[in-house]
Amino acid sequence: MSRFNLSPSLIGWFFYHDCERYLRYNATPEHERAKAGIPAAVIDRSPTTQALLDAGIRWEEEVVRTKIAGRVRIPEGTGPLSDRSFSIEETFDILPQLSPNEAIYQSTIPVSVHFLRSYGLDPEIHRFAPCRPDLIRLEMRDGREPLLSVIDIKASKDLSVSHRIQATLYAMILDHALTLLGIDRPVDMERAAIWLYGAGEPGSFGLHLNVRVLEDFFRHRLRGILACPLEDVPWHITPRCEYCEFYPHCREAAEASASVSQIPGLSAVARRYLREAPWSPRKSIDTLSDLERFLAIPESDDHLKNCGSLAGQGDRLRATVRALQTGEAVLHAETSLALPIHEDIGILLTLQKDPVSDRIYALGLRRFKGEAVYGTPSREAVFVAETPGDCARVRREFFRALTAELEAVHDHNKGRDWESQRSVQTYVYDAYEEELFIRLLQDALEDPATAEDALRLRFYYQDPGVIQGSSHPATGVSFPLVVLTREIRRLLALPVPFALRLPDVLAAIPSSRFAYQLDPGSLFWYEQSNALRSDAIIMAWHGGRPEAADWVRHEISRRLLAAGSALDGLRERV
């Protein structure tokens, strides 16, 4: 009889990846995996991963020792706090004794057989080790009776589905254990909280929907995922998969089988819909050839209407399948209002952030054309923070450089008739750079050294924050910042599987004027994303390798050149 090891953390990560194979592989005990046909896990030991782990430990210590000092019970011992915990007996002795607003750190809560059986789970098969919530605090709210509230500490700037699921399951397990033991300390089953990195207080969220999702998962999904033949466990590849220790195996399998997972942007929900094929359950769509045959039948577009992200996408899917199978770019029957046919001056931007500190540490701009305005045909400026504290400096220098480029166009056009004026268009390659640019504008507004320039740039780029202001631009700019990947998806189907990585797009649509090539080395490139890997900057900041900051500068410069080449290649085909 197969047995599986489960935990709130693992189940949280299952919901994050939305992948049944992830859960099945990780729940299988390590010593049984090879026999079951599960590949060996590939452990990520990169500098960035280690820095994230270290940051999590430091943040947990800061919360416990500084932010709630004197109001938390801490297990005795030496060494890092994260290595300590109260025993089960100590936990249930302390919980009834907590004073209002007092917390217990690293309690140990067992998952009883009664909890599992209440959801139809077999304790001999579905095994939960005792779990350890970071904090359980006795909260006083709105004059009501005190409630025990779960607080999980995360070294993350954003609340994710894995955080919510993990904390919700802690609350469910705690509530059941206290009831079973007859301890009169009610648990807050309406709200739990996550203490995000750098936050002064934990941020709460509602539990009701998460409880319903988990109860449905336990009653109707978990047993099937763990009981079905291993080869039938569903899986799909998304950008998040690269953080999974089994990603190389799945990537290889997707390539070998010509899986529909190769279609860029195909969501996990869409993949599940194609796999289940509710119009003909025995004809699962798993490969590109399966999808090609399905799309050839007259009713296919009607069937796609029942899946939100696939509705109306029949022609795009046909073009994508054709491109992946033939190796040739295929033109979509669409036009773009955002992509100009021509501009007198183009400006390419790139922005990169460190996932550990969440700081924007590398910025670059490359202006091309515009010799009549500037006296030079191009200009490049790259800014990389030498230390974590240097990020403010590079932001200021970047804003000064960008403002100077735009001011020169403004000054040139002032007083000239329309035909004599010069147009300017700004580009980023990927949508994450657009998000970072909007965030950078907000950060610059809060910095007295850049606030004036940032306000002028905000009026030009018209990010969402403009709506909230008391002053608004006199005239609108239709498309102040064009995202190239967005326009590529709109206009072309490329023979590029999984994701529109810049090096692969360059190879698929080379420019006849400037056929630039970019080597996607593992130091700077993910396989599923265009975001810059942070290993080099971690080495520069914390690894005693200051020269690594220069490596980043050269990579930013290469990316700016490559984005310009990709823009040329796109224009030549549309």
C-alpha positions in Angstrom: 0.0 0.0 0.0 1.4 3.4 -1.0 1.7 6.0 1.6 2.1 9.8 1.0 3.6 12.6 3.1 1.5 15.7 3.2 1.8 19.1 4.9 0.2 22.6 4.8 3.3 23.9 3.0 3.2 21.2 0.3 -0.5 21.7 -0.3 0.0 25.5 -0.5 2.7 25.0 -3.1 0.3 22.6 -5.0 -2.2 25.4 -5.3 0.5 27.8 -6.3 1.7 25.6 -9.2 -1.8 24.2 -9.9 -0.2 20.9 -10.8 -1.2 17.5 -9.8 2.1 16.0 -10.8 3.9 18.4 -8.4 1.8 17.1 -5.5 2.1 13.5 -6.4 5.9 13.6 -6.9 6.6 15.6 -3.7 4.1 13.6 -1.5 5.8 10.3 -2.4 8.4 9.4 0.2 11.9 10.0 -1.2 13.1 6.4 -0.7 10.1 5.2 -2.7 10.4 7.6 -5.7 12.8 5.7 -7.9 10.8 2.5 -7.6 7.6 4.4 -8.4 9.1 5.8 -11.5 9.6 9.4 -10.2 12.7 11.1 -11.4 15.4 12.5 -9.1 14.7 16.0 -7.8 17.1 18.7 -9.1 17.9 20.9 -6.1 18.4 24.6 -6.8 21.6 25.7 -5.0 22.0 29.0 -6.8 23.2 32.1 -4.9 19.7 33.6 -5.3 17.9 30.6 -3.8 20.3 30.6 -0.8 19.9 34.4 -0.4 16.1 33.9 -0.3 16.4 31.2 2.3 18.7 33.4 4.4 16.4 36.4 4.0 13.5 34.3 5.3 15.4 33.3 8.4 16.5 36.9 9.1 13.0 38.3 8.6 11.5 35.7 10.9 14.0 36.6 13.6 13.4 40.4 13.1 9.6 40.0 13.5 9.9 37.8 16.7 12.9 39.6 18.4 12.0 43.2 17.4 8.5 43.8 16.2 6.7 41.7 18.8 9.4 41.6 21.4 8.0 41.0 24.9 4.7 39.9 23.5 5.7 36.4 22.3 6.6 33.1 23.9 9.8 31.7 22.3 11.0 28.1 22.7 14.2 27.8 24.8 17.4 26.8 23.1 20.5 28.1 21.3 21.0 28.8 17.6 18.6 30.2 15.1 15.0 30.6 16.2 13.8 28.8 13.1 15.4 25.6 14.4 13.4 25.7 17.7 9.8 24.7 18.4 7.6 23.9 21.3 6.5 20.3 21.8 2.9 19.3 21.4 2.5 19.1 25.2 4.0 22.5 25.7 1.9 24.0 22.9 -1.4 22.9 24.4 -0.3 24.0 27.9 0.6 27.5 26.7 -2.3 28.2 24.3 -4.9 28.5 27.1 -2.5 30.8 29.1 -1.9 33.4 26.4 -2.8 37.0 27.4 -4.6 39.3 24.9 -2.2 40.2 22.0 0.4 37.7 23.2 1.6 35.1 20.7 3.4 31.7 20.7 6.2 31.1 18.2 6.7 27.8 16.5 4.0 25.8 18.3 3.5 22.2 17.3 0.0 21.1 16.3 -0.8 17.4 15.4 -3.1 16.5 12.6 -5.5 14.0 14.2 -6.9 10.9 12.5 -10.3 12.3 13.2 -9.5 15.4 11.1 -8.4 13.2 8.2 -11.4 10.8 8.4 -13.8 13.7 8.5 -12.8 14.3 4.9 -12.8 10.6 3.9 -9.0 10.4 4.0 -7.2 7.2 5.3 -4.6 8.1 8.0 -2.5 5.1 6.9 -2.2 6.5 3.4 -2.5 10.2 3.8 0.0 11.1 6.5 0.5 14.5 8.0 3.4 15.3 10.3 2.7 17.7 13.1 2.6 21.3 11.7 4.3 24.4 13.1 2.6 27.8 12.4 5.0 30.6 12.8 2.8 32.6 15.2 -0.6 32.0 17.0 -1.7 35.2 18.7 -4.6 35.8 21.0 -6.5 38.7 19.2 -9.0 41.1 20.7 -11.4 42.4 18.0 -14.4 44.7 18.2 -15.2 43.9 21.8 -15.8 40.2 21.0 -14.3 37.3 22.9 -10.6 36.7 22.4 -9.7 34.5 19.4 -6.6 32.6 18.5 -5.4 33.9 15.1 -2.8 32.2 12.8 0.0 34.5 11.5 2.5 33.2 9.0 5.8 35.1 8.4 6.9 35.2 4.8 10.0 36.9 3.3 7.9 38.0 0.4 6.5 41.4 -0.7 3.3 40.0 -2.1 0.6 37.8 -0.7 0.3 34.6 -2.8 -2.2 31.7 -3.0 0.3 29.4 -1.4 0.5 31.7 1.7 -3.3 31.9 2.0 -3.8 28.1 1.6 -1.0 27.3 4.1 -2.3 29.7 6.8 -5.9 28.6 6.3 -5.0 24.9 6.7 -3.1 25.8 9.9 -6.3 27.4 11.3 -8.4 24.4 10.3 -6.0 22.0 12.0 -5.7 24.1 15.1 -9.4 24.6 15.5 -10.0 20.8 15.1 -7.2 20.0 17.6 -8.5 22.4 20.3 -12.1 21.1 19.9 -10.9 17.5 20.1 -8.9 18.2 23.3 -11.7 20.2 24.9 -9.7 23.3 25.3 -11.9 26.4 25.4 -9.9 28.7 23.2 -11.9 29.5 20.0 -9.9 30.0 16.8 -10.6 32.8 14.4 -12.0 31.0 11.4 -12.9 34.2 9.7 -9.5 35.7 9.2 -5.8 34.8 9.3 -2.7 36.9 8.5 0.6 36.9 6.6 3.4 39.1 7.9 5.1 40.1 4.6 8.7 41.2 4.3 9.3 44.7 5.6 5.8 45.2 6.8 5.1 46.9 10.2 2.1 44.7 10.9 0.7 41.4 9.5 -1.9 41.8 6.7 -5.1 39.8 7.3 -7.2 38.0 4.7 -10.6 36.2 4.8 -10.7 32.4 5.3 -14.2 31.5 4.2 -13.5 30.9 0.5 -10.1 29.2 1.3 -11.8 26.8 3.7 -14.3 25.9 1.1 -11.6 25.3 -1.5 -9.6 23.1 0.9 -12.6 21.1 2.0 -13.5 20.4 -1.6 -9.8 19.5 -2.3 -9.7 17.0 0.5 -13.1 15.4 -0.2 -13.0 15.3 -4.0 -9.5 15.7 -5.4 -6.7 14.6 -3.2 -7.5 10.8 -3.2 -7.7 10.7 -6.9 -4.4 12.5 -7.5 -2.6 10.1 -5.2 -4.3 6.9 -6.3 -4.3 7.1 -10.1 -1.5 5.5 -12.1 1.5 7.7 -12.1 1.5 8.2 -15.9 -2.0 9.5 -15.8 -1.4 12.2 -13.2 -2.1 15.5 -15.0 0.7 18.1 -15.5 1.5 21.2 -17.5 4.4 23.6 -17.9 3.9 27.3 -16.9 6.5 30.0 -16.0 6.1 29.0 -12.4 7.4 25.5 -13.1 11.0 26.6 -13.2 10.9 26.9 -9.4 10.0 23.2 -9.2 12.7 20.6 -8.6 11.1 18.3 -11.2 11.0 21.0 -13.9 13.8 19.6 -16.1 12.0 16.2 -16.3 8.7 17.8 -17.3 10.4 20.1 -19.8 12.1 17.2 -21.5 8.9 15.2 -21.5 7.0 18.1 -23.1 9.6 18.4 -25.8 9.8 14.7 -26.5 6.0 14.3 -26.8 5.3 17.5 -28.6 2.9 18.4 -25.8 0.4 21.2 -26.1 2.3 22.6 -23.0 4.7 24.1 -25.6 2.1 26.7 -26.6 3.2 30.0 -25.0 0.7 31.4 -22.5 -1.5 28.3 -22.3 -2.9 28.5 -18.8 -3.2 25.5 -16.4 -7.0 25.8 -16.6 -6.9 25.8 -20.4 -4.6 22.8 -20.4 -7.0 20.9 -18.1 -9.9 21.7 -20.3 -8.1 20.3 -23.4 -7.1 17.3 -21.4 -10.5 16.5 -20.1 -12.2 17.3 -23.5 -15.7 17.4 -22.1 -17.3 17.2 -25.6 -15.5 13.8 -26.1 -14.0 12.6 -22.9 -12.2 9.7 -24.5 -10.3 12.0 -26.9 -8.0 13.9 -24.6 -6.0 16.6 -26.4 -2.4 16.2 -25.2 -0.1 16.8 -28.2 0.2 19.4 -30.9 -1.1 16.8 -33.4 -4.1 16.1 -31.2 -4.8 19.8 -31.1 -4.4 20.2 -34.9 -6.9 17.4 -35.5 -9.4 18.9 -33.0 -9.1 22.4 -34.5 -9.9 21.0 -38.0 -13.4 19.9 -37.0 -16.2 22.5 -37.6 -17.4 22.4 -34.0 -14.0 23.2 -32.5 -14.6 26.9 -32.0 -17.9 26.3 -30.3 -16.2 23.9 -27.9 -13.5 26.4 -27.1 -16.2 28.9 -26.0 -16.7 27.0 -22.8 -13.2 27.8 -21.5 -12.6 31.5 -20.8 -9.0 31.8 -21.9 -9.6 29.7 -25.1 -12.9 31.4 -26.2 -12.4 33.1 -29.6 -8.8 31.8 -29.9 -9.3 29.1 -32.5 -7.5 30.9 -35.3 -4.7 31.9 -33.0 -4.3 28.3 -31.9 -4.2 27.0 -35.4 -1.5 29.5 -36.3 0.5 28.6 -33.2 0.3 24.9 -33.9 1.4 25.5 -37.5 4.3 27.7 -36.4 5.6 25.1 -33.9 5.3 22.3 -36.3 6.8 24.0 -39.4 9.4 26.2 -37.7 8.1 29.3 -39.5 6.5 32.4 -38.2 2.8 32.8 -39.1 1.0 36.1 -39.4 -2.2 36.6 -37.4 -5.1 38.4 -39.1 -4.8 41.3 -36.8 -3.4 44.8 -36.7 -1.8 46.8 -33.9 -2.8 50.3 -32.9 0.1 50.4 -30.3 3.0 49.6 -32.6 3.9 52.6 -34.8 4.9 52.0 -38.4 7.7 54.4 -37.9 9.0 56.8 -35.3 11.6 59.5 -35.6 13.2 58.6 -32.3 12.9 55.3 -30.4 13.8 54.7 -26.7 14.2 51.2 -25.4 14.1 50.6 -21.6 14.9 47.6 -19.4 14.5 47.3 -15.6 15.4 44.4 -13.4 14.7 43.7 -9.7 16.3 41.6 -7.0 13.8 39.0 -5.7 15.4 39.0 -2.3 15.2 42.6 -1.4 12.6 43.5 -4.1 14.8 46.5 -5.1 15.1 47.6 -8.7 18.9 47.4 -9.1 19.6 47.5 -12.8 18.2 50.0 -15.4 19.1 50.8 -18.9 17.9 52.9 -21.8 19.0 52.9 -25.4 17.9 55.7 -27.7 18.1 55.0 -31.4 17.7 57.4 -34.3 17.2 61.2 -33.7 20.5 62.5 -35.0 18.8 65.7 -36.1 17.7 66.3 -32.5 20.7 65.0 -30.5 23.6 65.3 -32.9 24.2 61.5 -32.5 22.4 58.5 -34.0 22.1 56.7 -30.7 22.9 56.8 -27.0 23.0 54.1 -24.3 23.0 54.5 -20.6 23.2 51.6 -18.1 22.9 51.9 -14.3 23.7 49.1 -11.9 23.7 49.3 -8.1 27.0 48.4 -6.6 25.4 47.6 -3.2 21.8 47.3 -2.0 22.0 50.9 -0.7 23.1 52.1 -4.1 19.6 51.4 -5.7 18.4 54.9 -4.9 21.4 56.5 -6.8 20.9 54.4 -9.9 17.2 55.3 -9.9 18.0 59.0 -9.8 20.6 58.7 -12.5 18.2 56.7 -14.7 15.4 59.4 -14.3 17.8 62.2 -15.1 19.0 60.4 -18.3 15.4 59.6 -19.4 14.2 63.1 -18.7 17.1 64.6 -20.6 16.2 62.5 -23.7 12.6 63.5 -23.7 13.3 67.1 -22.9 15.6 67.3 -26.0 12.6 66.2 -28.2 10.3 68.7 -26.4 12.7 71.6 -26.9 13.3 70.7 -30.5 9.5 70.5 -31.3 8.6 73.7 -29.4 7.4 76.4 -31.9 7.6 74.1 -34.9 4.8 73.2 -37.2 3.5 69.6 -37.1 5.4 68.4 -40.1 8.7 69.6 -38.7 8.3 68.0 -35.3 9.9 64.8 -34.3 8.0 61.8 -32.9 9.3 59.6 -30.0 8.2 56.2 -28.9 9.3 54.3 -25.8 9.5 50.5 -25.6 10.1 47.7 -23.2 10.4 44.1 -24.2 8.3 42.3 -21.6 5.3 43.2 -19.4 7.2 42.8 -16.2 9.4 45.7 -17.2 6.3 47.8 -17.7 5.2 47.0 -14.2 8.6 47.8 -12.8 8.6 51.1 -14.6 5.2 52.1 -13.2 6.5 51.2 -9.7 9.7 53.2 -10.3 7.7 56.3 -11.2 5.9 56.0 -7.8 9.1 55.5 -5.9 10.7 58.5 -7.7 7.7 60.7 -6.7 8.4 59.9 -3.1 12.1 60.9 -3.4 12.7 64.7 -3.2 15.7 64.4 -5.5 13.5 63.0 -8.4 10.0 64.1 -7.5 9.8 66.9 -10.1 11.2 64.9 -12.9 9.0 61.9 -11.9 5.8 64.0 -12.0 6.6 65.2 -15.5 7.3 61.7 -16.6 4.1 60.4 -15.0 2.1 63.0 -17.0 3.8 61.8 -20.2 3.6 58.0 -19.5 0.2 58.3 -17.8 0.5 55.4 -15.5 -2.5 54.4 -13.4 -1.5 56.7 -10.5 -2.4 59.7 -12.6 -6.1 59.0 -12.1 -5.7 59.4 -8.4 -4.0 62.8 -8.6 -5.5 66.2 -8.4 -3.8 67.4 -11.6 -4.1 65.6 -15.0 -2.3 65.9 -18.4 -3.9 68.4 -20.8 -3.5 66.0 -23.7 -3.4 62.2 -23.8 -0.7 60.0 -25.2 -2.3 56.9 -26.7 0.5 54.4 -26.3 3.3 56.0 -24.3 5.0 52.7 -23.5 4.8 49.8 -26.0 5.4 46.2 -24.6 7.0 44.3 -27.5 6.0 40.8 -26.3 2.4 42.0 -26.2 2.5 43.1 -29.8 4.4 40.0 -31.0 1.6 37.9 -29.5 -1.0 40.1 -31.2 0.6 40.0 -34.6 2.6 36.8 -35.0 2.6 33.1 -34.0 6.2 32.1 -33.6 8.0 28.8 -33.7 9.1 29.5 -30.1 7.8 26.9 -27.5 6.8 27.7 -23.9 7.7 31.4 -23.6 8.7 34.3 -25.8 12.2 34.6 -24.5 14.1 37.3 -26.2 17.0 35.1 -27.5 14.5 32.7 -29.1 12.4 35.4 -30.7 15.6 36.9 -32.2 16.3 33.6 -33.8 12.7 33.2 -35.1 12.4 36.7 -36.6 15.9 38.0 -37.3 16.3 41.5 -38.6 17.7 41.9 -42.0 19.4 45.1 -41.0 20.7 44.0 -37.6 20.5 40.3 -37.0 21.7 40.3 -33.4 22.2 37.1 -31.5 21.9 36.7 -27.7 23.3 33.8 -25.7 20.9 32.7 -23.0 23.5 31.6 -20.5 22.3 30.2 -17.2 23.9 33.0 -15.2 21.4 35.5 -16.4 18.6 33.6 -18.1 15.6 31.6 -17.0 14.1 29.1 -19.4 10.5 30.3 -18.9 11.0 34.0 -18.4 12.8 37.2 -19.7 13.5 38.5 -16.2 17.2 38.7 -15.3 18.4 36.0 -13.0 19.8 37.7 -9.9 22.8 35.3 -9.2 25.3 37.8 -10.5 24.1 40.8 -8.4 23.9 38.6 -5.3 27.5 37.6 -5.9 28.4 41.3 -6.2 26.5 42.4 -3.1 27.0 39.5 -0.8 29.5 37.1 -2.3 32.7 39.2 -2.4 32.6 39.4 -6.2 32.2 43.2 -7.0 33.2 42.6 -10.6 29.9 40.7 -11.1 28.2 44.2 -11.2 30.1 44.8 -14.5 28.8 41.5 -15.8 25.3 42.8 -15.2 26.1 46.0 -17.0 27.2 44.1 -20.1 24.1 41.9 -20.0 21.8 44.9 -19.8 23.6 46.5 -22.8 23.1 43.2 -24.7 19.5 43.1 -23.9 18.9 46.6 -25.1 20.6 45.8 -28.4 18.6 42.6 -28.7 15.3 44.3 -28.0 16.0 46.8 -30.8 16.8 44.0 -33.2 13.6 42.1 -32.2 11.6 45.3 -32.9 13.2 45.5 -36.4 12.4 41.9 -37.1 8.8 42.3 -36.0 8.3 45.3 -38.3 9.7 43.6 -41.3 7.1 40.9 -41.0 4.0 43.0 -40.3 
